[in-house]
């Protein structure tokens, strides 16, 4: 086989060499390639439990077979194969190892072991089954023996285990190296992404005391839309219509929410209503946004190198955007002094720009925005900063993760202006919690606050959307309770 170690061109000689290597790797003494004698006592592989749990014996057996595989296979030649061919090569060699070792197992058990080992060599090891599931929102690995997932808004433990912390760190390094980053003792904290856009954070020893800690925020294969959020009761149909109009008429939008509240998902939904002829530039720490328009430029920050040089910050990207003739600037997450540059962009002809930030309410979002600018070293009076915010931000959309794990859009709020030194806001839409059902799931409804003509009415009329906006606002008053 192509991937096996060996220098002889003859098949029998190569097979004999491989058998010897396999035997050495397993600690077994192999004299020749003759079949195992009937007197030999077969080794029985431990079966995996029906709930997905695996015994220590399973991991020991897998470790011995994996060690023999590494001894027998030519990794340099294997790297030249495509994924499917490499997987077949590994499966053939592992089957041969199992035969030599005389490990007795069912076909299903052998397939499970083969998949595990192929994932270890070619993929992300024990993470592969979790990454393949579309119902998982987050994967949290707290050392080799502890892995949790979030499903339907709730955290739950899994029986996923790594061979040891060294294997876990190796997989972390494999992930971050794909985007040109590294994680080790000298650089123990790293943000990265998977090829599908899933966000990754790694923190390694010595900072993580119990072994490498890996957190993956997964992206669904099917991109969500506002209509799907309506089906999930995250927003009412009328509220979704208002958000579509907000995205269409080029309002400057901030999406506010806590961790895991769905800010990036909502930002992706809003960007679907941007016209296809607009030039959009996105700035992110780890590229997650999945815009569908044809004219999109995606930018990503860069950490410093080993010498502490070469860092490109979010502020560097946002400032450079202004020289790239953008029509809209989308910032994945505003968390520092780049807030000042984003507000300047919003206020200087780049209408329809958007960003997200961490805050628990629209009012807190405005306070955080002001704090980011102040802490960024800008020596501006508070009133000047607030006036800049008022003239730049049109709408704040608040996303929340409720105690039952559901995600809801709880506010659509306009920034109206200032009275004295205070920023005045106006809620267009609110979410009221009315109670809970017999399954402890929250029941609530989205309702209008009675505002007939929001501040962006003239903008909607300019784009010919005032009739749709009026119809959505009028219909919201008769919204019915919705189960969470």
Residue, then its C-alpha position, 0 to 999 in steps of 0.5 A: x500500500x502507498x502509505x506503508x513504510x518500506x523500501x522494497x518494491x516487491x509486494x511480499x517483502x513489503x508485506x513482511x516488513x509491515x507485519x514485523x513493524x505492526x507486531x513490534x508496535x503492539x508489543x507482540x512477537x511476529x515470526x512470519x506472516x502465517x495465520x494465527x494458530x488455533x491455540x492462540x487465545x484471541x483478545x476480545x475488544x471491549x464494546x462501547x456502551x449503548x449510551x456512547x460511554x467507552x471503557x478504559x479498556x477500549x481506550x487502551x486497545x485503541x492506544x495500542x493499535x494507534x501506536x502500531x499504526x504510527x510505526x507502520x505508516x509513512x506519514x510523508x506519503x500519506x500526506x500526498x493523498x486526498x482525504x478519502x484515499x488516506x482514510x482507505x489506506x489507514x483503514x486497511x492498515x488498521x484492519x491488518x493490525x487487528x488481524x495480527x493482534x487477533x482482537x475479536x470484535x463485531x463488525x460494528x465495533x470494528x467500524x467504530x474503532x476505525x472511524x475513531x482512528x481515522x479521525x485522530x490521524x486526519x481530522x479533529x479526533x474525538x471532536x469529529x462526531x460533535x462537529x458533524x451534529x447540526x443541533x449543537x451550538x457550542x462545544x466546551x472541552x475542559x481538559x482531556x476527560x471533560x467535554x460539554x455541549x450546548x443543545x437547545x440552549x442547555x448545557x449537557x456533559x458528553x462521554x467524549x474523551x481524549x487520549x490525554x492532554x497531549x492529544x488535545x493540545x495537538x488537535x488545538x494546534x492543528x485547528x489554529x495552524x490552519x489560520x496561521x496562528x499558534x498555541x503553546x506555552x509561549x503563546x497560550x491564548x489563541x482565537x481561530x476559526x474552523x473552515x466552516x466559520x465556527x469560532x474557536x478559542x484555545x487557552x493552554x497550560x500553564x494558564x489552563x491548570x487542568x489541561x488545554x481548554x477548547x471552546x467552539x461556537x459552531x455555525x449551522x450548515x443551513x444559514x438562518x433567516x429572519x423567517x426561520x427566527x419567526x418559526x422559532x418564536x425569536x421574533x414576531x412576523x411583524x417584528x421580522x418585517x420591521x427588521x427587514x426594512x431596517x436592513x433595507x433602508x440603510x439604518x446604522x444598527x448596533x446588535x446588543x446582547x450577552x454571550x450566546x444570545x445570537x448576536x452574530x446569527x442576527x447580524x447575518x440575518x440582517x445582512x441578507x437585506x442589503x442590496x447586491x450592488x453595494x460594496x460591503x467590507x467586514x472586519x472581524x477577529x475570527x471570520x464568522x459572517x456569511x454574507x451572500x452578496x457578490x461584492x464583499x471584502x472580508x478582513x481579519x485581525x492578526x495577533x503579534x508574532x513571536x517578537x511581539x510585532x506585526x499585530x493588526x488590530x480591529x481599529x487598524x482594519x476599521x480605519x483602513x476600511x475608510x480608504x477602501x470606498x465602502x458603502x457599508x462597514x460591518x464589524x463582527x464585534x465592537x469591543x475597544x477603541x475601534x468604536x470611535x472609528x465605526x461611529x465616524x464611518x457611520x456619520x460620514x456617508x457610510x449609512x447602513x453600517x452594522x456591528x455587535x457588542x456585549x450589553x444586557x440592554x439598549x441603554x447599557x449598549x450606549x453606555x458601553x459604547x461611550x466607555x470604549x471610546x473613553x478607555x481608548x484614550x480619546x480626550x473628548x468631553x462626555x457630551x461630545x461623545x454622546x452627541x457623536x453616538x446620537x448622530x451615528x446610531x439609528x437602531x439598537x436591536x437587543x438579543x437575549x438568551x432566556x433562562x429556559x435556553x431560548x433566544x429572543x429579540x427583546x427590544x428594537x430601540x431607536x436612538x432619538x437624540x439628547x435632552x441635556x446630557x442624556x441620550x434619549x431612546x424610544x422602544x419600537x418593539x418589546x418582548x414581554x414574558x407572560x409566564x411558563x407552560x407545564x414544561x417550564x418553557x417561557x411564554x411571551x409575546x412581542x408587542x408594539x409600544x404604540x409608536x406609529x411613526x419611528x424616527x427612520x420613517x423618512x428614510x423608509x419613505x425615501x426607499x419606498x418602504x413606508x407602507x410596509x413599515x406602517x402595516x407591520x407596526x399596525x399589525x403588531x398591536x394584535x400579536x398573540x402570546x407565543x410559547x417559547 
